[in-house]
Amino acid sequence: MNLNPPNNKYLYGYKSFFLNFVNMYNNNLLPNKIIFSGNKGIGKSTFVYHLINYIFSVNENDKYNINENTILDNNQSYKLITKNSHPNFFLISNDDDKNNIQISKIREMINFTNKSSFNNEPKIILIDNVEYLNINSINALLKAIEEPNNNLYFFLIHNNKIKILDTLNSRCIKFNFFLDSSKKDEIIKKLLDDNFYNNLNNDYRNIYNSPGDLFLLFDFFTNNEIDPSISITDLLKLIISKKLFKKDIFIKNNLTFFIELYFNKKINIFNSKDEVYSLYKYFLSKISDCNKYNLDIENVLIEFNGKIING
């Protein structure tokens, strides 16, 4: 199953919420500027891509299946959106190796807004990870969204762990995403192998508590044939010995969480909390510098392995 939001044909856990958006759109009540805000991995990006598909495919033979919240295999809009080639769709997102969205992308978007709509259908601008807009990008975006256009929609996806400027919040309608425990369990059971989830070390469940994050963890463990019950100490040893940090994007994005978990679990082996904090801050700072300046992280992890895990 492909859970990358543009490719994910299935939407779980938001049936009634999605229907509310469909009804707003069908009755010409859908706001033109919306912020979809929630925790990372909770399903907001998949939700937005399904809403976009509903809007674009409403007149297609294989239009969006509203009863099952699924995108059909022969849905033409889906094929165009996944290739980022739909004439009425414009995507802005931060690149994997960058932590901000440059103003040049906003300028490209403005050019898109000035072009005529294909078949006079709605045009949709999707900004994923809107929290990564830098100040110049936000100022340019604010000018664009203030221009009235009933046939143009701005959908902004926001990871609510990172604050966005009030000037942007005030110009959009915000919808907050959350899942109660029963909905979360329902989605997890659909996405994950029962054996994996039942045997997963509770330490990882406490960190990866959204369905999307859990699936990424499942994917990483499965691809590397890692037992889900593995301790954090043994997992870090494995990551370092097999040099998974060099070839796995999941590790690059989650190494900080693993090290933080290690220190939380091993706090009793140190003489004082000050010592824990000092070591934790030291290694996280080293890792941050490696990511920031594109440095080789191997020496830092060898030092961590020698001084902390085996020290």
MIZAFI-952350 format. One record per atom (N, C-alpha, C): residue in one letter; x, y, z. Coordinates in steps of 0.2 Angstrom, whole numbers, plus 5000, padded with zeros to 4 digits. Each point is the difference from the previous one (the first is absolute). Layout:
BEGIN
AXYZ...
***
This chain:
BEGIN
M500449945000M499650065000M500450065000N499950054995N500450065000N499650055004L500350025006L499750055004L500350074999N500450014995N500250074998N499450044998P499850065003P499450034999P499750014993P500550024995P499750014993P499849934997N500349955003N499949934997N499549965003N499850025006N499649965005N499250004997K499849944998K499350004997K499549995006Y500249995006Y499549995005Y500050055006L499550025002L499950055006L499649965005Y500450005006Y499749965006Y499950055006G499449995003G500050045007G499650074999Y499950024994Y499750075000Y499450004995K499649955000K499450004996K499550065000S499850015007S499550055001S500350074999F500650015002F500450064999F500150024992F500249954997F500150014992F499350014997L499549975002L499350024997L499850075002N500250035005N499850075002N500450044995F500649994998F500350044995F499749994993V499849944998V499749994994V499350044999N499750005006N499350035000N500250084999M500550025004M500250074999M500150024993Y500449964997Y500250014993Y499450004995N499649955001N499449994995N499550065001N500050035006N499550065001N500450075000N500649994997N500450074999N500150035006L500249965005L500150035007L500749995002L500449964996L500749985002L500450065000P500450025005P500450065000P500649994995N500250064998N500550004994N500749995003K500050025007K500750005003K499949965007I500349944999I499949955006I500749985003I500150005006I500649975003I499749935004F500349954997F499949935003F500649995005S499850005007S500550005005S499949935004G500649975002G500049955004G500749975001N500049955005N500749965001N500249974993K500749995000K500349964994K499749935000G499949984994G499849935000G499249985002I499650055001I499449995002I499549994994G500250024994G499649984994G499750074997K500250055002K499850074997K500250004993S500649994998S500250004993S499649954995T499949945002T499649964997T499350024999F499750035005F499350035000F500050054995V500550054999V500050054996V500049984993Y500549954998Y500049974994Y499449974997H499649975005H499449974998H499550054999L500050055004L499550064998L500250034993I500650014999I500250034993I499749954995N500149935001N499849964995N499250004999Y499750015005Y499350005000Y499850064995I500350065002I499850064996I500249994993F500649974998F500250004993F499649954996S499849945003S499849944997S499250005000V499750055002V499350005001V499649984994N500350024994N499649994993N500449944997E500449965003E500349954996E499649935001N500149964995N499749935001N500249975006D500650005002D500349965006D500150065005K499550035002K500050065005K500249975007Y500150045004Y500249985007Y499449965003N500249955004N499449965003N499950025007I499550045000I499950045007I499749955005N499749944998N499749955005N500649975003E500549984997E500649965003E500650045001N500050074999N500550045001N500749974996T499949994994T500549974996T500150034993I500650004997I500150024993I500049944996L499650004995L500049944995L500650004996D500249944998D500649994996D500150044994N499450014996N500050034994N499850085000N500150025006N499850075001N500650044997Q499850044995Q500450044996Q500450065004S499650035004S500350055004S500549985005Y499949945003Y500549975004Y500749994996K499949974994K500649994996K500450064999L499650064998L500450064999L500350035006I499650005006I500350035006I500649965003T500049944999T500649965002T500650014996K499950024994K500650034996K500150075000N499650035004N500050085001N499950034993S499649984996S499950024993S499250034999H499650005005H499450024999H500050084999P499650024994P500150074998P499750055005N499649985005N499650045005N500349995007F500649975000F500349985007F500750035000F500150035006F500750025001F500249985007L500649975000L500249975007L500750045002I500050025006I500650035003I500149965007S500649985000S500349965006S500750015001N500249995006N500750015002N500449944997D500650004997D500449954998D500249965006D500149934999D500249965006D500750035004D500450034996D500650025003D500050085002K499450035000K500050075001K499550015006N500150055004N499550015005N499750074999N499950024994N499650064998N499850004993I499450034999I499850014993I500250074998Q500350004994Q500350064997Q499550044997I500150074999I499550044997I499949994993S500549974997S500049984993S499449964998K499849955005K499549964999K499350045000I500050055004I499450045001I499950044994R500550024997R500050044993R499749954995E500349945000E499749954995E499349995001M499850005006M499249995002M499650064997I500350065001I499750064998I499950004992N500549984997N499949994993N499449954998F500049955004F499449954999F499450035001T499950045005T499350035001T499850054995N500550034996N499850054995N499849974994K500149934999K499849964994K499349985000S499750004995S499349974999S499949935003S499449995002S499949935003S499849964994F500349935000F499849954995F499349985001N499650014994N499349985000N499650045005N500350065002N499650045005N499849965006E500449955002E500049965006E500450045006P499849985006P500450035006P500749994999K500450055003K500749995000K500249995008I500549965001I500249995007I500750005001I500250045005I500750015002I500149965007L500449955000L500249975006L500650015003I500150035006I500650015003I500149955006D500449964999D500249955005D500550025004N500049995007N500450025005N500150085000V499450035000V500050075000V500450045005E500249965005E500450035006E500750014997Y500249974995Y500750014997Y500050064995L499550044999L500150064997L500450055003N500550034997N500450055003N499650075000I500350055003I499650065001I499850044993N500549994996N499950034993N499549964996S500049945001S499549964997S499350015002I499950015007I499450015003I499750074998N500450055000N499850074997N499749994993A500449974996A499849994993A499349964999L500049955005L499349965000L499550045002L500050045005L499550045003L499750054995K500450034995K499850044995K499649964995A500249944999A499649964995A499349985002I500049975007I499449985002I499550055002E500250075000E499550055001E499650024993E500349974995E499650024993E499449955000P499450034999P499449965000P500049964993N499849945001N499949954994N499649945003N499450004998N499549955002N500249934998N500450004994N500149934997N500849985002L500350035005L500649985002L500049995007Y500349945002Y500149985007Y500749995002F500150035006F500749995004F499949955005F500349945000F500049955005F500750005003L500050015007L500750015003L500049945005I500549965000I500149945005I500550025005H499850005007H500450025005H500149955005N500749995002N500249965006N499950045006N499549995004N499950055006N500550005005K500549964999K500650005005K500450064999I499950034994I500450064998I499650064999K500150065003K499550055000K500150044993I499450024998I500050044994I499850075001L500250054996L499850075002L499350025000D499850045005D499350025001D499750034994T500550044996T499750034994T499749954995L500349945000L499849954995L499449975003N500049985007N499449975003N499450044999S500150075001S499450045000S499750014993R500349984995R499750014993R499749934997C500149955004C499749934998C499549985006I499649954997I499649965005I500449945002K500149995006K500449945003K499549945002F500249944998F499749945002F500549965004N499949985006N500449965004N499949924999F500549964999F499949934999F500249975007F499649955002F500249965005F499649935000L500349955003L499749935000L499949985007D499449985002D499949975007D500349935000S500149975005S500449935001S499649954996S499450005000S499649954996S500150004992K500050064998K500150024993K500849984998K500450025004K500749984999K500249935000D499749965005D500049935000D499749974993E499550034998E499649974994E500550014994I500350064999I500550014995I500649955000I500350005006I500649965001I499949934998K499449975002K499849934998K500049994993K499750054996K500050004993K500750004997L500450045003L500750014996L500549955002L500049985006L500649965003L499849935001D500549964999D500049935002D499949995007D499549965002D499849995007D500649975004N500449964997N500649975004N500550055002F500150054995F500450055001F499850055006Y499450024999Y499750055005Y500049975007N499849935001N499949975006N500749995004N500549994995N500749995003N500450065001L499850064997L500450065000L500150025007N500750025001N500250025007N499650075002N499850005006N499550065002N500450064999D500750005001D500350064999D499950044994Y500049964994Y499850034994Y499350024999R499649965003R499350025000R499950075003N500350025005N500050065003N500250064996I500549984996I500350064995I499650004994Y499849944997Y499750004993Y499349985002N499650065002N499349985002N499550034994S500250024994S499550014995S500149944995P499449994996P500049944995P500650014995G500150064997G500550014995G500749995003D500250025006D500649995003D500149935001L499549965003L500149935001L500149964994F499750024994F500149964994F500750014998L500350065000L500750014998L500449965004L499950005007L500449955004L499949934998F499449984999F499949934997F500449994994D500050044995D500350004994D500849995001F500250045005F500850005001F500249935003F499649985005F500149945004F500049944995T499550004996T499949954995T500549994995N500250064997N500550004995N500749985002N500150015007N500649985002N500049945005E499549975000E499949935003E500150015008I499750055003I500250025007I499449975004D500149975005D499549985005D499650065003P499450005000P499650065003P500150015007S500249945004S500150015007S500750025002I500450024995I500750015002I500150065004S500450005005S500150065005S500450064996I499950065003I500350064997I500749994999T500349975005T500849995000T500249964995D499749944999D500249964994D499850034994L499550044999L499850034994L500550054998L500350045005L500550054998L500649964998K500249955003K500649964999K499949974993L499549984998L499849974993L500150064995I499750065001I500050054996I500850024998I500450005006I500750024999I500449954997S499949945002S500449944997S499949994993K499350014998K499849984993K500150074995K500150055004K500150074996K499350024997L499549985003L499350024997L499950075000F500350045004F500050074999F500250034994K500449964996K500350024994K499549994994K499549965001K499649974994K499350005001D499850035006D499349995001D499750075002I499550034996I499850075002I499650005006F499749945002F499650005006F500550015006I500649975000I500550015006I500250075000K500150034994K500250075000K499550055003N499349984999N499550045003N499849995007N500349945003N499749975006N500649995005L500650014998L500649985005L499950045006T499850065000T500050055006T499549965005F499449984997F499549975005F500349945003F500449964996F500349945003F500550015006I500450054998I500550025005I499750035007E499550044998E499650035006E499749945004L499749954997L499749955003L500549965004Y500649994997Y500549965004Y500250045006F500150065000F500250045006F499450005005N499450004998N499449995005N500049945003K500249944997K500049945002K500549985005K500650034998K500649995004K500250055005I499550045002I500250055005I500349985006N499849945002N500349975007N500749985000I500349994994I500749985000I500550065001F499750064999F500450065001F500050025007N500550045002N500150025007N499550065002S499850044995S499650055001S499650024994K499450045001K499650024995K500450054996D500550045003D500450054996D500449964995E500349955002E500449964996E499649974994V499449985001V499649984995V499950054995Y499850065002Y499850064996Y500650024996S500650005003S500650034997S500249954994L499949945001L500249954995L499550004994Y499350005003Y499550004995Y500150074995K500150055003K500050074997K500649994995Y500649985002Y500649994997Y499949964993F499749945001F499949964994F499550034995L499550025003L499450034995L500350064997S500450045003S500350064997S500549984994K500449945001K500449984995K499649974994I499549965001I499649984995I499650054996S499850055004S499750064996S500550044996D500650015002D500550034996D500149964993C500049935001C500249964994C499450014995N499450005003N499450014995N500050074997K500250055004K500050074998K500550014994Y500649975002Y500550024995Y500249944995N499649955000N500149944996N500649975001L500249995007L500649965002L499949935001D500549964999D500049935002D499849995007I499549965001I499849995007I500349945003E500449964997E500249945002E500550005006N500450055000N500550015006N499650025006V499550044999V499650015006V499749945003L499749964996L499749945002L500549955003I500650004997I500549955003I500250035007E500050065001E500250035007E499449995004F499450004998F499449995004F500049925002N500249964996N500049935001N500549985005G500650034999G500649995005G499950035007K499850065000K499950045007K499449985003I499449994997I499449995003I499849935000I499949974995I499749934999I500549955003N500650004998N500549965003N500450025005G499950075002G500550035005G499849985007
***
